[in-house]
């Protein structure tokens, strides 16, 4: 009972500190670096010619930082048979343009269903599947560790968040994955967490660079579409509290800033009008303005495939807005 009340007091102090500190916002006119995340499978689900869309993202939007994803089912479609052709192409195209790359590896990676498992591994026992996952991670790191365009590895995506079609996550195995990457290469490791639903400490203490998500408009089956009632200063306060526990020396970035709708259905299951109704250009602009006030210096926008899709369907305004954003910040 004493431990319970002690925990309540600690939680009360943290919540109180969050709301007290969240009154402060950052200068929105400071220097900010903008990047994007690109997912080849998601581009394909939007019926995009992904090899046409990807260079447009790099050249027309003038992206200088990008997060790419080494999806296990694509990299190792058959056990012990690796196919790096498409990932090689993405990395080489970015490198030719001096674009800095974060490469994400693991089971839990960006885009629904959140966990991406090759068919041949789905029925394996946990120990065997884990061993295969480590072997795939090793193969990816060894493939690209001499590529200077990659400046950081991301190990798993929001590993402490219970979301998606995923097995229960084992933090001790996450530590094994991190250690595997550290042994193979010395570049920084990024660990990510939810901006609104997690406290960051477990992820941040394992990371060389910590990455948070940042969403404004979300969906829940009980209430539908709703906007998080969180002030921008909340993120500044949360960062200060997390740093108190994990140290001040490591960078904190926004690895995933909402730039597309979140609805009951997947985007590729909706019409453009339904998509825009859920996330208008005005709300996108408000999200960017909100993000600027949260105080981070580096943001990776989420939704670049969708803007390209909209551009091809008569709505260039999202694409043009991001292009202008890149040119003014």
VENNOR-V626787 format. One record per residue. RES is the residue in one letter. SS is DSSP state (H for helix, E for strand, C for the rest). PSI is psi in whole degrees, -180 to 180 (NA if undefined). D_LAST is the distance of its C-alpha to the last C-alpha in Angstrom with 1 decimal. Layout:
RES,SS,PSI,D_LAST  RES,SS,PSI,D_LAST
This chain:
X,C,-41,52.5  X,H,-41,51.4  X,H,-37,48.5  X,H,-47,47.5  X,H,-34,47.3  X,H,-42,45.5  X,H,-41,42.9  X,H,-41,42.6  X,H,-44,42.2  X,H,-44,39.4  X,H,-39,37.6  X,H,-41,38.1  X,H,-43,36.7  X,H,-47,33.5  X,H,-43,33.1  X,H,-42,33.8  X,H,-40,31.3  X,H,-49,28.6  X,H,-32,29.2  X,H,-47,29.6  X,H,-22,26.4  X,C,-2,24.4  X,C,-21,24.5  X,C,134,21.7  X,C,164,18.0  X,C,165,14.9  X,C,115,12.7  X,C,-11,9.9  X,C,7,7.9  X,C,170,8.1  X,C,129,6.3  X,C,139,6.0  X,E,131,7.4  X,E,135,8.3  X,E,-175,11.8  X,E,166,14.8  X,E,135,18.5  X,C,131,21.0  X,C,112,24.6  X,H,-47,27.2  X,H,-36,29.8  X,H,-39,27.7  X,H,-40,26.7  X,H,-37,30.5  X,H,-25,31.3  X,C,8,29.2  X,C,32,31.4  X,C,149,28.6  X,C,96,29.5  X,H,-30,27.3  X,H,-13,27.7  X,H,-40,26.4  X,H,-39,23.5  X,H,-49,22.2  X,H,-32,21.6  X,H,-40,20.0  X,H,-45,17.4  X,H,-41,16.8  X,H,-48,17.1  X,C,-40,16.0  X,C,-13,13.0  X,C,46,12.3  X,C,135,12.3  X,C,-7,12.5  X,E,133,13.8  X,E,145,16.6  X,E,121,19.4  X,E,162,22.7  X,E,126,26.0  X,C,78,29.5  X,C,128,31.6  X,H,-47,35.1  X,H,-27,36.9  X,H,-38,35.2  X,H,-37,35.5  X,C,72,39.1  X,C,-28,40.6  X,E,147,44.1  X,C,126,45.2  X,C,12,44.8  X,E,112,43.6  X,C,144,39.9  X,C,104,37.8  X,C,8,34.5  X,H,-51,34.2  X,H,-38,31.4  X,H,-39,29.4  X,H,-46,30.1  X,H,-45,28.7  X,H,-46,25.4  X,H,-42,25.0  X,H,-40,26.2  X,H,-40,23.9  X,H,-43,20.8  X,H,-38,22.4  X,H,-25,23.1  X,C,11,19.4  X,C,36,18.6  X,C,131,16.9  X,E,137,17.4  X,E,133,19.7  X,E,128,20.9  X,E,121,24.4  X,E,134,26.0  X,E,157,29.8  X,C,-169,32.5  X,C,-47,34.3  X,E,110,31.8  X,C,164,28.7  X,C,143,26.0  X,C,144,27.3  X,C,139,30.6  X,C,24,33.3  X,C,-49,31.3  X,E,129,34.1  X,C,106,34.8  X,C,131,38.3  X,C,148,40.2  X,H,-38,43.4  X,H,-17,45.6  X,H,-8,44.4  X,C,-30,44.5  X,C,11,48.1  X,C,151,48.2  X,C,155,49.2  X,H,-47,46.5  X,H,-43,47.5  X,H,-42,47.7  X,H,-41,44.3  X,H,-41,42.6  X,H,-41,44.2  X,H,-36,42.9  X,H,-42,39.4  X,H,-37,39.4  X,H,-40,40.8  X,H,-44,38.0  X,H,-44,35.3  X,H,-41,37.2  X,H,-40,37.3  X,H,-47,33.5  X,H,-44,32.7  X,H,-33,35.4  X,H,-38,34.2  X,H,4,30.6  X,C,-17,31.0  X,C,7,31.2  X,C,114,28.0  X,C,-14,25.4  X,C,-26,22.5  X,E,119,23.2  X,E,-12,21.8  X,E,151,23.0  X,E,135,25.7  X,E,125,25.4  X,E,114,29.0  X,C,169,29.7  X,C,118,27.4  X,C,56,27.9  X,C,-21,31.4  X,C,5,32.5  X,C,128,31.7  X,C,92,34.7  X,C,142,33.2  X,C,178,34.0  X,C,80,37.1  X,C,149,37.5  X,C,165,40.3  X,C,135,40.5  X,C,142,38.3  X,C,109,39.9  X,H,-29,37.8  X,H,-33,40.3  X,H,-35,39.6  X,H,-42,35.9  X,H,-34,36.7  X,H,-40,38.8  X,H,-45,35.9  X,H,-45,33.6  X,H,-38,36.5  X,H,-45,37.0  X,H,-41,33.5  X,H,-37,33.7  X,H,-36,37.0  X,H,-29,35.8  X,C,154,32.5  X,C,4,30.8  X,C,158,27.1  X,E,149,25.4  X,E,130,26.4  X,E,131,24.2  X,E,136,26.0  X,E,162,24.6  X,E,165,25.8  X,C,137,25.4  X,C,-33,23.2  X,C,-23,25.7  X,C,2,29.0  X,C,166,29.3  X,C,-2,29.4  X,C,-23,27.6  X,H,-46,30.1  X,H,-38,32.1  X,H,-46,29.1  X,H,-36,27.2  X,H,-21,30.4  X,H,-12,30.8  X,C,152,27.3  X,C,-34,25.7  X,E,128,22.3  X,E,136,22.5  X,E,127,20.5  X,E,153,20.8  X,E,164,20.5  X,E,110,19.1  X,C,146,20.8  X,C,-50,21.4  X,E,121,23.9  X,E,177,26.7  X,E,138,30.3  X,E,137,33.6  X,C,-28,37.0  X,C,-35,38.5  X,C,-8,36.1  X,E,-146,34.0  X,E,132,30.4  X,E,160,29.1  X,E,131,26.0  X,C,127,25.8  X,C,58,26.7  X,C,125,24.6  X,C,154,22.5  X,C,-36,19.0  X,H,-16,20.7  X,H,-40,23.0  X,H,-36,20.7  X,H,-42,20.3  X,H,-42,24.1  X,H,-38,24.8  X,H,-44,22.9  X,H,-42,24.9  X,H,-44,28.1  X,H,-42,27.5  X,H,-30,26.8  X,H,-34,30.1  X,H,-26,31.9  X,H,-7,30.1  X,C,160,28.9  X,C,-9,25.9  X,C,-21,25.1  X,C,147,23.4  X,E,145,19.7  X,E,126,19.0  X,E,166,16.4  X,E,107,16.0  X,E,-19,17.7  X,E,100,18.1  X,E,123,16.0  X,E,128,18.0  X,C,21,17.0  X,C,165,20.6  X,C,154,23.9  X,C,114,26.4  X,C,-174,29.9  X,C,-36,33.5  X,C,161,33.5  X,C,154,31.2  X,H,-43,28.7  X,H,-3,30.8  X,H,1,33.8  X,C,159,32.3  X,C,160,32.0  X,H,-39,28.6  X,H,-40,29.7  X,H,-40,30.5  X,H,-49,27.2  X,H,-33,25.3  X,H,-35,27.7  X,H,-30,26.7  X,C,86,22.9  X,C,165,22.0  X,H,-39,18.7  X,H,-42,18.8  X,H,-34,19.2  X,H,-47,16.4  X,H,-40,14.1  X,H,-36,15.9  X,H,-41,15.5  X,H,-44,11.7  X,H,-42,12.2  X,H,-47,14.9  X,H,-40,13.1  X,H,-33,10.5  X,H,-12,13.8  X,C,-15,15.5  X,C,1,14.2  X,C,162,13.3  X,C,-7,10.9  X,E,127,11.2  X,E,134,11.7  X,E,113,13.7  X,E,145,14.1  X,E,121,17.7  X,C,10,19.0  X,H,-34,17.9  X,H,-38,21.6  X,H,-42,22.1  X,H,-39,19.4  X,H,-41,21.2  X,H,-45,24.5  X,H,-40,23.6  X,H,-37,22.6  X,H,-10,26.0  X,C,31,27.6  X,C,10,26.5  X,C,86,23.3  X,C,-4,20.3  X,H,-35,18.2  X,H,-46,16.6  X,H,-47,15.8  X,H,-34,14.4  X,H,-44,12.2  X,H,-37,10.6  X,H,-44,10.6  X,H,-36,8.7  X,H,-42,6.2  X,H,-32,5.9  X,H,-15,6.0  X,H,-19,3.8  X,C,NA,0.0
